[in-house]
């Protein structure tokens, strides 16, 4: 709403300025029309610059200023030579254009190497720190991070890089039905998070051209802006840990908050299906933990009390082994 107000105000100002200029030549109406057209053209240009990175723009300005300084130094040196006023003026223009162009292009190409660019200079107290969490594709598709964030278990700004959105869109356009469904699910989850005012979420425009694959880009971006990475990808977890990037693994959190059971504990469960071994039956706790009950195949479909005999922790999760209770 604020942006619309600014655009309307700018159009009004453009019309007023055009009217004042038109009065000088006796063409007030033409002046208003030209002022409004110029204002609309600038608004159109601004609307199509949404994907322009602020960091890239500041890098370009830095390179442009550096190029102009270099051109000034060289033209001052050349002014000591007896080349004539006209030649000096031509050389000054040419050198300024050349060095300004080279400085801007080189700064844009190497923008990922700048660590003190203006958009990343934060004016803040020494004892305070802004928490940033980068979401990768697997965490978005998984969807549990949205529920975790709603509980206020952690409060941080969520960052979704542009290259993650591109990967998500690529998955949503896949020929494979399962991949396509996962991609569309991720897009819907992200859209609902953006619409919810409880989420502090931002799209990061930099493409991190220095890295090749998405995982490398995520790690490089996390190191650059001092953020954590939220994922369910085990390989990304290992790669980031090796490079000193902190990881928020949704699966590890889910395993950590599962109910704790001990050998000898009695619980009531509903037996769902047969187990792999003879006479085994399988039940599940509310958090999805599998319970394997010995000698209980005949009671499949019924609720019964079981006694925990052992608990096995694996990389895939936790399994509980039990037997029918005599109580």
Backbone bond lengths (Angstrom), bond angles and torsions (degrees), N, CA, C in turn:
res aa  C-N    CA-C-N  psi(-1)  N-CA   C-N-CA  omega(-1)  CA-C   N-CA-C  phi
1 X - - - 1.462 - - 1.519 110.79 -
2 X 1.353 117.02 -40.89 1.453 121.72 178.69 1.517 110.93 -63.57
3 X 1.343 117.12 -39.56 1.460 121.36 179.90 1.527 111.05 -64.55
4 X 1.323 117.26 -39.87 1.468 120.68 178.01 1.524 110.43 -63.83
5 X 1.321 116.82 -42.30 1.471 120.97 178.24 1.529 111.06 -61.07
6 X 1.346 116.66 -42.24 1.468 120.39 179.70 1.524 110.54 -63.98
7 X 1.330 116.91 -41.18 1.468 119.96 179.83 1.525 111.54 -64.78
8 X 1.348 116.58 -43.00 1.471 119.79 178.58 1.529 110.02 -63.70
9 X 1.316 116.39 -43.07 1.471 120.79 179.00 1.529 110.58 -61.23
10 X 1.336 116.05 -41.39 1.473 119.80 178.97 1.521 110.78 -64.52
11 X 1.347 118.04 -39.50 1.467 120.42 177.32 1.528 111.22 -63.02
12 X 1.322 116.55 -42.08 1.468 120.31 178.24 1.524 110.63 -61.66
13 X 1.323 116.85 -45.18 1.460 121.09 178.48 1.529 110.44 -61.55
14 X 1.353 116.14 -42.39 1.463 120.22 177.84 1.521 111.90 -60.17
15 X 1.333 116.01 -41.84 1.465 119.53 177.92 1.520 112.12 -65.14
16 X 1.331 116.96 -41.16 1.472 120.84 179.89 1.525 110.88 -64.88
17 X 1.345 116.33 -45.05 1.465 119.79 178.66 1.524 110.60 -63.12
18 X 1.336 116.35 -42.85 1.462 119.84 177.60 1.532 111.54 -61.65
19 X 1.311 117.20 -38.38 1.472 121.65 178.07 1.531 110.88 -63.31
20 X 1.336 116.42 -44.22 1.465 120.40 179.99 1.521 111.34 -64.44
21 X 1.338 116.36 -41.04 1.463 119.43 178.25 1.526 110.61 -68.44
22 X 1.344 115.73 -38.85 1.469 119.34 178.66 1.513 113.42 -64.23
23 X 1.331 117.97 -31.47 1.466 121.43 177.80 1.524 111.93 -61.24
24 X 1.344 115.73 -32.90 1.468 119.39 -179.15 1.524 110.77 -62.58
25 X 1.341 115.60 -40.65 1.472 119.63 179.79 1.513 113.47 -94.90
26 X 1.315 117.03 4.98 1.455 119.84 -180.00 1.511 114.07 75.45
27 X 1.351 118.00 19.68 1.471 122.89 -179.47 1.539 109.20 -127.01
28 X 1.332 115.37 67.23 1.459 120.54 -174.61 1.525 112.19 -62.84
29 X 1.343 116.93 -43.51 1.467 120.04 -178.57 1.522 111.48 -65.52
30 X 1.348 115.23 -40.94 1.458 118.40 177.47 1.536 110.20 -63.50
31 X 1.300 116.38 -37.57 1.462 120.56 178.86 1.521 111.89 -63.26
32 X 1.347 116.49 -42.72 1.472 119.94 177.43 1.526 110.57 -61.43
33 X 1.350 115.79 -45.13 1.468 120.34 -179.11 1.516 112.63 -61.59
34 X 1.334 115.92 -45.18 1.470 119.70 -179.90 1.528 110.47 -66.20
35 X 1.358 116.84 -40.09 1.460 120.05 178.15 1.523 112.37 -61.10
36 X 1.351 115.97 -42.33 1.468 119.84 178.40 1.525 111.59 -67.11
37 X 1.347 117.80 -39.23 1.463 121.34 178.91 1.525 111.24 -64.23
38 X 1.335 115.90 -42.30 1.473 119.11 177.82 1.530 110.28 -63.57
39 X 1.337 116.97 -41.35 1.457 120.53 177.93 1.521 112.27 -62.44
40 X 1.349 116.81 -43.38 1.468 120.89 178.17 1.526 111.42 -64.09
41 X 1.333 116.31 -39.00 1.464 120.20 179.21 1.524 110.78 -63.18
42 X 1.332 116.89 -42.53 1.462 120.48 179.13 1.529 111.60 -66.94
43 X 1.348 117.10 -38.99 1.466 120.68 177.63 1.521 110.58 -64.84
44 X 1.352 116.67 -40.32 1.462 121.13 177.51 1.524 110.44 -62.75
45 X 1.337 116.39 -42.33 1.452 120.58 178.48 1.523 111.01 -63.64
46 X 1.331 116.89 -41.52 1.470 121.43 179.59 1.532 111.26 -65.23
47 X 1.346 116.53 -39.59 1.464 120.25 -178.66 1.525 112.07 -66.35
48 X 1.340 116.93 -27.57 1.457 120.61 -179.67 1.530 112.61 -92.94
49 X 1.316 116.27 8.59 1.467 120.67 178.27 1.522 111.78 -108.79
50 X 1.352 116.79 21.75 1.468 119.73 -176.81 1.514 112.33 -65.34
51 X 1.333 116.89 -30.44 1.451 119.89 -177.02 1.530 112.40 -89.61
52 X 1.323 117.27 2.41 1.460 120.28 177.55 1.522 108.85 -72.62
53 X 1.323 116.55 126.05 1.461 121.06 -178.61 1.519 110.38 -75.96
54 X 1.331 116.13 130.45 1.459 120.38 176.67 1.516 110.38 -63.67
55 X 1.317 116.20 -34.85 1.461 119.55 178.14 1.522 110.57 -67.94
56 X 1.335 117.13 -40.58 1.457 120.18 176.74 1.519 112.19 -64.61
57 X 1.344 116.77 -39.53 1.461 120.98 179.32 1.523 110.60 -64.77
58 X 1.334 117.02 -44.08 1.462 119.88 179.87 1.528 110.67 -66.29
59 X 1.339 117.33 -34.90 1.461 120.51 176.66 1.522 110.53 -64.18
60 X 1.350 116.18 -41.16 1.457 120.57 179.44 1.528 111.18 -63.63
61 X 1.341 116.20 -42.36 1.470 120.24 178.35 1.522 110.50 -63.03
62 X 1.331 115.73 -40.98 1.469 120.22 177.87 1.525 110.50 -60.62
63 X 1.339 116.89 -45.67 1.466 120.84 178.85 1.518 112.17 -65.80
64 X 1.348 116.87 -36.48 1.462 121.27 178.94 1.525 110.99 -63.75
65 X 1.331 116.34 -45.16 1.467 120.96 178.74 1.526 110.58 -63.90
66 X 1.339 115.90 -42.38 1.461 120.01 178.74 1.525 111.26 -62.64
67 X 1.337 116.54 -40.53 1.460 120.42 177.84 1.512 112.41 -64.17
68 X 1.336 117.49 -40.67 1.465 120.95 178.63 1.529 110.96 -65.45
69 X 1.335 116.71 -36.87 1.470 119.91 177.74 1.525 110.19 -65.49
70 X 1.336 117.37 -43.19 1.452 121.16 178.99 1.524 110.59 -62.80
71 X 1.330 116.39 -43.27 1.466 120.43 178.70 1.523 111.01 -61.64
72 X 1.340 116.75 -40.54 1.470 120.98 179.47 1.536 110.81 -63.62
73 X 1.331 116.87 -41.89 1.461 120.49 -179.74 1.529 111.12 -63.97
74 X 1.333 116.09 -43.53 1.469 119.58 -177.82 1.524 111.18 -69.41
75 X 1.348 117.13 -41.30 1.478 119.28 178.87 1.525 111.27 -66.18
76 X 1.334 118.04 -31.99 1.459 120.39 176.13 1.527 110.81 -66.40
77 X 1.330 115.37 -36.92 1.476 118.90 176.99 1.526 110.34 -67.87
78 X 1.348 116.96 -44.27 1.467 121.05 -179.06 1.519 112.27 -66.91
79 X 1.340 116.37 -24.35 1.471 118.80 -179.86 1.522 112.06 -67.66
80 X 1.334 116.33 -15.66 1.462 119.86 177.23 1.523 111.98 -76.11
81 X 1.343 116.47 -15.98 1.467 120.85 179.35 1.521 110.47 -87.36
82 X 1.327 118.13 145.24 1.488 121.52 179.88 1.529 111.25 -79.54
83 X 1.309 116.80 72.29 1.471 120.91 -177.65 1.521 113.06 -101.84
84 X 1.310 117.12 -8.55 1.459 119.81 -178.87 1.518 112.03 95.06
85 X 1.340 115.48 153.33 1.459 121.23 -175.92 1.525 112.59 -65.88
86 X 1.324 116.35 -40.09 1.472 120.67 -178.22 1.522 111.02 -65.99
87 X 1.345 116.27 -44.49 1.471 120.58 -179.75 1.529 110.59 -63.88
88 X 1.350 115.41 -41.96 1.465 119.24 178.18 1.528 111.57 -60.99
89 X 1.330 117.58 -41.19 1.466 121.46 179.85 1.523 110.96 -64.46
90 X 1.350 116.08 -42.07 1.471 119.93 179.95 1.526 110.32 -66.32
91 X 1.355 116.53 -44.70 1.462 120.18 179.32 1.529 111.20 -62.32
92 X 1.328 116.81 -37.91 1.463 120.31 -179.96 1.525 111.38 -62.36
93 X 1.338 115.71 -43.92 1.466 120.03 179.13 1.525 110.75 -65.32
94 X 1.343 116.12 -46.86 1.466 120.30 -177.06 1.528 111.02 -63.48
95 X 1.342 117.07 -47.66 1.465 120.77 -178.37 1.531 111.67 -64.90
96 X 1.323 116.73 -38.00 1.469 119.60 178.17 1.523 111.05 -62.77
97 X 1.340 116.98 -44.56 1.467 120.92 179.10 1.524 111.27 -64.69
98 X 1.350 116.28 -45.62 1.466 120.18 -176.39 1.528 111.40 -64.44
99 X 1.343 116.81 -50.31 1.461 119.75 -176.91 1.532 111.70 -70.36
100 X 1.323 118.04 -32.86 1.463 120.04 177.13 1.523 110.19 -65.05
101 X 1.345 116.53 -43.04 1.466 120.73 179.22 1.534 110.96 -65.07
102 X 1.342 115.98 -48.11 1.469 119.33 -178.94 1.528 111.33 -62.98
103 X 1.340 116.97 -41.51 1.459 120.26 179.70 1.513 112.28 -63.10
104 X 1.355 117.06 -43.82 1.461 120.81 -179.65 1.522 111.45 -65.35
105 X 1.356 117.09 -44.34 1.471 120.71 -178.20 1.523 111.09 -66.59
106 X 1.337 117.09 -44.56 1.467 119.89 -179.38 1.530 111.44 -64.86
107 X 1.329 116.71 -37.95 1.467 119.68 178.47 1.524 111.11 -66.60
108 X 1.345 117.13 -38.46 1.470 120.56 178.64 1.524 110.82 -65.60
109 X 1.344 116.36 -42.42 1.465 119.28 -179.07 1.527 112.01 -67.23
110 X 1.313 117.44 -31.03 1.456 120.20 -178.16 1.508 114.26 -107.43
111 X 1.354 115.81 25.97 1.472 119.15 -174.97 1.522 112.96 -63.26
112 X 1.345 117.20 -26.49 1.464 119.42 -179.43 1.526 112.61 -70.32
113 X 1.338 116.72 -16.02 1.457 119.99 -178.79 1.521 111.86 -90.04
114 X 1.332 118.15 -9.11 1.456 120.83 179.46 1.523 109.32 -82.84
115 X 1.306 116.89 125.57 1.462 121.47 -179.45 1.520 113.25 -108.86
116 X 1.332 117.20 -5.87 1.467 119.45 -176.73 1.517 110.58 -125.68
117 X 1.336 116.81 29.08 1.450 120.85 177.57 1.524 108.92 -68.70
118 X 1.307 117.53 149.30 1.465 122.83 -171.24 1.530 113.82 -52.33
119 X 1.355 121.52 -45.09 1.467 119.20 -178.13 1.525 114.02 -61.56
120 X 1.328 119.30 -19.37 1.449 121.20 -177.31 1.520 112.04 -105.37
121 X 1.323 117.61 8.15 1.456 121.09 172.09 1.515 107.54 -88.95
122 X 1.315 118.83 114.33 1.453 122.96 -174.78 1.520 109.89 -106.74
123 X 1.311 116.87 123.98 1.453 121.47 176.39 1.520 107.95 -90.21
124 X 1.320 115.90 108.14 1.451 119.49 -174.10 1.515 109.28 -154.90
125 X 1.323 116.58 167.49 1.454 121.59 177.41 1.526 109.39 -66.46
126 X 1.326 115.15 150.82 1.456 119.85 -178.98 1.523 111.74 -65.79
127 X 1.349 117.14 -28.98 1.462 120.07 -176.59 1.526 112.91 -94.87
128 X 1.335 117.47 9.07 1.468 120.37 179.54 1.522 109.59 -116.05
129 X 1.329 115.46 156.25 1.456 119.97 -178.10 1.520 109.43 -152.22
130 X 1.324 115.13 135.83 1.466 120.02 178.84 1.524 108.60 -87.36
131 X 1.318 116.32 124.79 1.454 121.04 179.68 1.519 109.43 -87.08
132 X 1.319 115.46 128.71 1.463 122.54 177.49 1.516 108.59 -122.53
133 X 1.331 116.40 134.63 1.462 122.08 178.05 1.524 108.10 -126.31
134 X 1.336 116.20 119.28 1.463 121.72 179.19 1.524 109.01 -88.82
135 X 1.316 117.11 128.93 1.465 121.83 177.88 1.525 109.24 -93.64
136 X 1.329 116.41 129.35 1.457 118.37 174.06 1.526 109.61 -95.43
137 X 1.313 116.50 176.79 1.469 121.22 -174.10 1.526 111.85 -61.45
138 X 1.331 117.16 -42.04 1.465 120.16 -177.32 1.526 111.73 -64.98
139 X 1.342 117.48 -37.45 1.466 120.50 179.90 1.523 111.20 -68.66
140 X 1.333 117.02 -36.18 1.467 120.35 179.04 1.520 110.42 -68.04
141 X 1.334 116.49 -46.45 1.470 120.54 -179.01 1.528 110.38 -65.12
142 X 1.333 117.11 -39.42 1.468 121.49 179.54 1.533 111.58 -57.73
143 X 1.340 117.00 -43.00 1.458 121.54 172.94 1.515 115.83 85.84
144 X 1.341 118.59 -17.80 1.465 120.02 -176.46 1.519 112.90 -67.92
145 X 1.350 117.16 -23.16 1.455 119.75 -179.47 1.526 110.68 -63.65
146 X 1.333 117.58 -30.39 1.472 120.63 178.09 1.529 110.54 -65.08
147 X 1.328 116.91 -43.58 1.465 120.32 178.76 1.528 111.31 -67.93
148 X 1.344 116.07 -38.00 1.468 119.50 178.68 1.518 110.37 -64.37
149 X 1.337 116.67 -42.50 1.472 120.73 -178.51 1.528 111.28 -64.89
150 X 1.332 116.17 -36.37 1.466 120.14 -179.73 1.527 112.21 -64.85
151 X 1.328 117.01 -27.98 1.465 119.74 -179.78 1.527 112.29 -75.52
152 X 1.352 117.77 -5.84 1.475 122.67 -177.21 1.525 111.32 64.22
153 X 1.353 116.17 23.91 1.460 120.08 177.89 1.522 110.49 -62.55
154 X 1.328 116.77 -35.34 1.458 121.57 170.43 1.523 107.22 -141.54
155 X 1.313 115.53 148.03 1.458 121.61 -179.22 1.520 108.40 -122.05
156 X 1.309 116.35 116.07 1.456 122.22 -179.17 1.513 108.50 -157.45
157 X 1.311 116.40 163.06 1.470 120.00 173.88 1.521 108.00 -81.87
158 X 1.325 116.31 126.09 1.454 121.65 177.84 1.524 109.12 -86.84
159 X 1.319 116.14 131.58 1.464 122.18 -177.67 1.525 108.88 -118.15
160 X 1.337 116.34 126.60 1.460 121.67 176.45 1.528 107.81 -115.23
161 X 1.325 119.18 109.20 1.469 120.70 -179.93 1.524 112.03 -66.92
162 X 1.316 115.64 153.18 1.464 120.84 179.30 1.518 111.27 -61.53
163 X 1.355 117.75 -36.64 1.466 119.47 -178.68 1.528 111.46 -69.65
164 X 1.336 118.82 -25.82 1.468 121.31 173.86 1.527 109.98 -69.81
165 X 1.337 116.37 -40.78 1.470 119.89 176.08 1.525 110.75 -61.08
166 X 1.330 116.88 -40.50 1.466 120.25 179.44 1.523 111.08 -64.72
167 X 1.348 116.60 -40.37 1.465 119.70 177.04 1.525 110.66 -65.62
168 X 1.329 117.05 -39.31 1.463 121.45 178.85 1.531 110.27 -64.04
169 X 1.323 116.66 -40.80 1.459 120.41 178.39 1.530 111.12 -67.23
170 X 1.338 115.68 -37.45 1.466 119.71 177.78 1.528 110.98 -62.99
171 X 1.336 116.52 -40.41 1.472 120.67 177.61 1.527 110.30 -66.11
172 X 1.351 116.24 -40.20 1.472 120.30 -179.45 1.522 111.99 -66.77
173 X 1.336 118.18 -23.18 1.468 122.52 178.97 1.521 112.68 -97.98
174 X 1.345 116.71 9.13 1.461 120.77 -176.35 1.530 111.23 -67.16
175 X 1.339 115.22 152.75 1.467 120.66 175.66 1.526 111.70 -74.39
176 X 1.327 116.39 -23.63 1.462 120.97 178.56 1.533 109.62 -74.04
177 X 1.319 116.30 126.71 1.472 121.15 -175.11 1.522 112.15 -61.01
178 X 1.334 116.53 -44.39 1.469 120.51 -177.82 1.527 110.82 -64.67
179 X 1.345 116.54 -45.11 1.466 120.24 178.33 1.518 110.93 -62.17
180 X 1.334 115.79 -41.13 1.470 119.95 -178.91 1.523 110.79 -62.90
181 X 1.326 117.13 -41.19 1.471 120.64 178.24 1.521 111.41 -65.32
182 X 1.352 116.68 -40.38 1.464 120.49 178.83 1.521 111.12 -64.54
183 X 1.339 116.20 -41.86 1.457 120.45 179.41 1.520 112.19 -64.11
184 X 1.320 116.63 -43.85 1.469 120.34 179.71 1.520 111.11 -67.65
185 X 1.333 116.47 -35.51 1.464 119.93 176.06 1.530 109.86 -62.08
186 X 1.322 115.98 -43.77 1.458 119.73 178.51 1.518 112.58 -62.11
187 X 1.335 116.92 -41.24 1.471 120.93 178.94 1.529 110.90 -63.81
188 X 1.332 116.99 -40.52 1.467 120.62 179.27 1.530 111.32 -66.74
189 X 1.339 116.42 -41.69 1.464 119.94 178.88 1.518 110.50 -62.50
190 X 1.337 116.54 -44.02 1.467 120.62 -179.51 1.524 111.17 -64.99
191 X 1.336 116.45 -39.66 1.468 120.17 179.39 1.524 111.02 -64.76
192 X 1.324 116.99 -41.20 1.466 119.73 179.32 1.528 111.19 -67.70
193 X 1.331 117.88 -34.34 1.459 121.25 177.15 1.529 110.72 -66.36
194 X 1.323 117.22 -39.31 1.461 120.75 179.54 1.526 111.65 -66.87
195 X 1.338 116.54 -34.13 1.459 120.12 -179.22 1.527 112.33 -76.21
196 X 1.334 116.89 -24.89 1.467 121.73 -177.67 1.526 109.79 -79.72
197 X 1.323 116.45 123.00 1.477 121.15 -178.55 1.521 112.47 -68.84
198 X 1.326 117.97 -14.09 1.464 120.87 179.49 1.524 112.25 -75.46
199 X 1.339 116.96 -13.96 1.459 121.15 -178.20 1.520 110.05 -98.95
200 X 1.328 115.36 130.81 1.457 121.90 172.40 1.525 106.64 -100.10
201 X 1.329 116.56 92.87 1.461 121.38 -172.37 1.523 109.95 -127.79
202 X 1.322 116.03 141.12 1.458 121.72 -174.98 1.524 109.79 -137.91
203 X 1.336 116.00 140.37 1.465 121.38 175.14 1.523 108.30 -90.77
204 X 1.329 116.62 125.97 1.464 121.66 179.75 1.527 108.42 -97.36
205 X 1.330 117.34 125.00 1.455 121.88 -170.04 1.519 114.56 -85.05
206 X 1.333 119.19 -24.00 1.465 120.64 -175.62 1.516 111.43 -62.81
207 X 1.350 115.89 137.42 1.456 121.03 -177.04 1.521 112.55 -93.86
208 X 1.343 118.58 -6.53 1.465 123.12 -179.72 1.524 110.47 51.61
209 X 1.346 115.05 61.91 1.466 121.24 -174.17 1.521 113.59 -63.52
210 X 1.327 117.78 -17.31 1.462 119.83 -179.50 1.512 113.64 -72.40
211 X 1.345 118.43 -16.48 1.475 122.33 -178.92 1.520 109.96 -104.61
212 X 1.339 115.79 154.25 1.463 120.25 -174.43 1.525 112.94 -90.64
213 X 1.340 118.10 -57.54 1.464 121.44 -176.88 1.523 110.73 -101.55
214 X 1.335 115.18 172.23 1.468 121.12 -175.06 1.522 111.43 -65.10
215 X 1.331 118.19 -40.98 1.472 120.61 -179.75 1.530 111.11 -61.41
216 X 1.331 116.88 -42.74 1.470 120.51 178.50 1.520 111.07 -64.70
217 X 1.335 116.59 -38.01 1.465 120.29 178.30 1.525 110.88 -65.41
218 X 1.338 116.63 -40.32 1.464 120.25 178.58 1.525 111.59 -62.10
219 X 1.323 116.35 -44.87 1.461 120.40 179.85 1.527 110.80 -64.87
220 X 1.348 116.78 -43.42 1.464 120.68 -179.82 1.530 111.12 -63.48
221 X 1.340 116.86 -42.39 1.462 120.71 179.44 1.527 110.81 -66.17
222 X 1.334 117.08 -41.29 1.469 120.69 179.70 1.521 111.07 -62.15
223 X 1.332 116.82 -39.88 1.465 120.47 178.16 1.521 111.19 -68.62
224 X 1.326 116.70 -35.56 1.457 120.89 -176.15 1.528 111.90 -70.14
225 X 1.340 117.14 -43.21 1.469 119.88 -176.59 1.529 112.01 -103.14
226 X 1.353 116.34 9.15 1.470 122.13 177.22 1.527 111.19 56.56
227 X 1.331 114.96 55.99 1.468 120.99 -177.82 1.523 110.33 -118.94
228 X 1.334 115.17 164.66 1.453 121.83 172.23 1.531 108.47 -95.44
229 X 1.319 115.99 160.44 1.463 121.34 179.25 1.516 108.82 -115.50
230 X 1.321 116.29 126.53 1.465 121.80 176.94 1.525 108.47 -99.16
231 X 1.318 116.67 125.82 1.461 120.55 -174.66 1.520 110.68 -154.45
232 X 1.338 115.41 167.84 1.468 121.78 167.69 1.525 109.63 -120.72
233 X 1.337 116.37 6.12 1.465 123.10 -177.18 1.527 109.55 -84.68
234 X 1.323 116.77 117.42 1.465 121.28 -177.36 1.526 111.42 -66.65
235 X 1.347 117.52 -38.81 1.467 120.92 -179.26 1.520 111.39 -66.55
236 X 1.340 116.78 -42.61 1.460 120.54 177.11 1.530 110.03 -62.82
237 X 1.314 115.75 -37.01 1.469 120.92 177.44 1.527 110.74 -57.22
238 X 1.329 117.41 -46.39 1.460 121.31 -178.68 1.526 111.89 -69.20
239 X 1.355 116.84 -43.04 1.467 120.72 -178.53 1.522 110.69 -62.81
240 X 1.338 116.40 -44.11 1.467 120.64 -178.78 1.528 110.73 -67.06
241 X 1.322 117.48 -40.06 1.464 120.92 -179.29 1.523 110.70 -63.11
242 X 1.335 117.73 -38.51 1.467 121.50 179.07 1.524 110.73 -62.62
243 X 1.348 116.54 -35.36 1.467 120.85 -177.24 1.525 113.02 -93.66
244 X 1.322 117.25 9.75 1.451 121.09 173.41 1.510 115.39 81.06
245 X 1.328 117.81 18.66 1.469 121.71 178.11 1.522 109.10 -95.46
246 X 1.312 117.23 131.95 1.459 121.74 -179.62 1.527 110.74 -75.28
247 X 1.325 115.70 139.33 1.464 121.75 -175.57 1.528 109.91 -120.07
248 X 1.330 115.96 137.91 1.457 122.49 169.53 1.527 106.70 -108.40
249 X 1.333 116.05 100.98 1.461 120.85 -177.67 1.524 109.31 -94.78
250 X 1.325 115.96 117.09 1.464 121.15 -176.74 1.520 110.98 -63.13
251 X 1.328 117.26 -36.86 1.470 120.00 179.74 1.522 111.57 -65.28
252 X 1.333 117.00 -40.76 1.467 120.22 178.56 1.520 110.73 -64.52
253 X 1.339 116.45 -38.52 1.467 119.79 177.05 1.527 110.75 -64.46
254 X 1.332 116.22 -42.85 1.468 120.19 -179.63 1.526 111.08 -62.53
255 X 1.336 116.80 -40.72 1.466 119.66 178.39 1.520 111.70 -67.96
256 X 1.345 115.48 -33.58 1.462 119.35 -177.15 1.526 112.69 -70.06
257 X 1.337 117.01 -28.84 1.465 119.43 -175.74 1.529 112.32 -98.87
258 X 1.321 117.89 8.52 1.457 119.80 177.01 1.528 110.19 -70.54
259 X 1.310 114.85 152.72 1.466 120.53 -178.79 1.517 110.64 -60.32
260 X 1.330 115.63 140.96 1.462 121.45 -179.93 1.528 108.76 -93.88
261 X 1.315 115.54 128.40 1.471 120.37 176.76 1.517 108.76 -125.12
262 X 1.330 116.01 155.29 1.453 121.37 -176.89 1.533 109.08 -126.73
263 X 1.311 114.54 155.93 1.469 119.83 176.88 1.530 109.83 -60.28
264 X 1.336 115.66 133.25 1.456 121.04 -178.58 1.514 113.52 96.27
265 X 1.351 117.02 -10.25 1.467 120.23 -179.12 1.526 110.28 -73.46
266 X 1.337 116.12 142.08 1.464 122.32 179.90 1.527 108.41 -101.39
267 X 1.334 116.36 132.66 1.458 120.38 176.33 1.522 109.97 -143.19
268 X 1.331 114.94 155.81 1.470 120.33 179.40 1.521 108.63 -103.83
269 X 1.328 117.53 126.50 1.466 122.42 -177.51 1.523 109.50 -135.69
270 X 1.334 114.76 164.11 1.469 120.33 174.45 1.517 107.88 -108.47
271 X 1.313 117.35 122.30 1.453 122.62 -179.21 1.531 109.17 -75.53
272 X 1.332 116.05 126.39 1.466 121.12 -171.24 1.520 112.99 -100.38
273 X 1.333 116.22 -48.00 1.469 118.85 -173.30 1.515 110.23 -149.26
274 X 1.338 115.28 178.15 1.456 121.07 179.90 1.524 110.29 -78.12
275 X 1.339 115.02 151.00 1.453 120.36 175.18 1.516 111.20 -90.51
276 X 1.343 117.12 179.80 1.459 121.22 -178.55 1.519 111.82 -74.43
277 X 1.314 115.78 -36.84 1.454 119.42 -178.79 1.528 111.26 -88.68
278 X 1.309 115.29 167.79 1.471 121.09 -177.80 1.523 111.07 -62.34
279 X 1.315 116.03 134.80 1.464 125.06 174.95 1.535 113.92 65.82
280 X 1.332 117.94 10.37 1.456 119.96 177.43 1.530 111.24 -84.30
281 X 1.332 115.66 150.10 1.459 121.86 173.48 1.536 107.58 -130.83
282 X 1.321 115.40 154.35 1.464 120.70 -175.23 1.521 110.14 -120.44
283 X 1.325 115.85 135.82 1.463 122.69 173.62 1.528 108.03 -130.00
284 X 1.325 116.23 169.00 1.455 121.19 -179.58 1.524 110.47 -133.30
285 X 1.333 114.96 141.62 1.463 119.99 173.27 1.526 109.10 -80.10
286 X 1.334 116.65 172.10 1.460 120.72 -178.71 1.527 112.45 -62.24
287 X 1.351 117.42 -29.04 1.463 120.33 -179.92 1.525 112.72 -88.84
288 X 1.336 117.63 7.30 1.456 121.35 176.00 1.515 114.77 93.17
289 X 1.321 118.87 -0.60 1.469 121.78 179.64 1.526 110.31 -67.25
290 X 1.334 115.59 130.99 1.469 120.50 -178.85 1.524 110.81 -80.45
291 X 1.339 115.57 136.22 1.466 122.00 176.33 1.527 107.72 -118.81
292 X 1.321 116.79 118.71 1.470 122.47 178.70 1.520 108.11 -100.23
293 X 1.336 115.80 118.29 1.473 121.10 -175.54 1.524 108.95 -109.05
294 X 1.317 117.43 125.47 1.468 122.27 -178.95 1.528 110.78 -79.06
295 X 1.330 115.04 146.21 1.477 122.70 175.18 1.534 111.67 53.63
296 X 1.326 117.04 44.55 1.469 119.50 -177.64 1.528 112.37 -132.93
297 X 1.336 117.94 14.10 1.461 120.15 -177.45 1.526 111.62 -61.47
298 X 1.287 117.29 -32.70 1.474 120.66 -177.88 1.526 112.66 -68.19
299 X 1.349 116.44 -14.81 1.466 120.12 -176.10 1.528 112.61 -106.19
300 X 1.335 117.17 17.18 1.466 121.07 179.75 1.532 109.62 -61.07
301 X 1.330 116.28 133.99 1.452 122.29 -177.81 1.511 113.38 95.01
302 X 1.335 117.42 -4.74 1.457 121.36 -179.06 1.531 111.27 -112.88
303 X 1.327 115.25 157.66 1.453 121.33 171.41 1.514 108.83 -90.42
304 X 1.331 115.06 136.75 1.455 118.43 -179.10 1.524 109.98 -152.77
305 X 1.322 116.97 161.24 1.450 121.76 176.76 1.519 109.31 -89.80
306 X 1.335 115.69 136.22 1.457 120.94 179.15 1.524 108.82 -128.04
307 X 1.334 114.99 156.38 1.465 121.43 177.86 1.529 109.01 -112.62
308 X 1.320 116.97 127.00 1.464 122.50 -178.47 1.527 109.12 -69.87
309 X 1.342 115.86 128.80 1.469 120.36 177.64 1.523 111.88 -102.82
310 X 1.358 117.31 -35.22 1.472 120.22 179.13 1.525 109.19 -162.21
311 X 1.346 114.71 161.82 1.464 121.97 178.42 1.518 107.53 -128.49
312 X 1.338 116.30 127.79 1.462 121.69 -178.85 1.531 109.25 -114.51
313 X 1.340 116.04 124.43 1.459 121.79 178.64 1.534 108.83 -101.20
314 X 1.323 116.47 123.22 1.463 121.46 178.70 1.524 109.33 -124.28
315 X 1.363 116.51 173.02 1.458 120.37 177.35 1.521 111.41 -64.07
316 X 1.321 116.53 -30.85 1.467 120.71 -179.77 1.517 112.47 -78.55
317 X 1.320 117.80 -13.78 1.454 121.00 -177.99 1.521 110.81 144.62
318 X 1.315 115.35 -152.64 1.459 121.06 -175.68 1.517 110.00 -122.17
319 X 1.330 115.98 140.41 1.466 121.52 176.28 1.530 108.53 -122.48
320 X 1.328 114.68 139.76 1.469 121.27 179.68 1.533 108.46 -113.26
321 X 1.310 116.11 129.55 1.461 121.32 176.49 1.532 108.57 -106.29
322 X 1.333 115.56 136.63 1.458 119.67 -175.39 1.520 110.34 -146.03
323 X 1.319 113.92 172.47 1.465 121.39 175.52 1.529 107.86 -135.52
324 X 1.316 116.07 162.31 1.457 118.69 179.13 1.526 110.90 -63.41
325 X 1.317 114.37 136.51 1.457 119.19 -177.62 1.525 111.04 -82.10
326 X 1.296 115.02 145.94 1.485 119.53 177.67 1.520 111.85 -90.69
327 X 1.335 117.01 -5.10 1.477 120.37 -178.68 1.523 109.85 -78.87
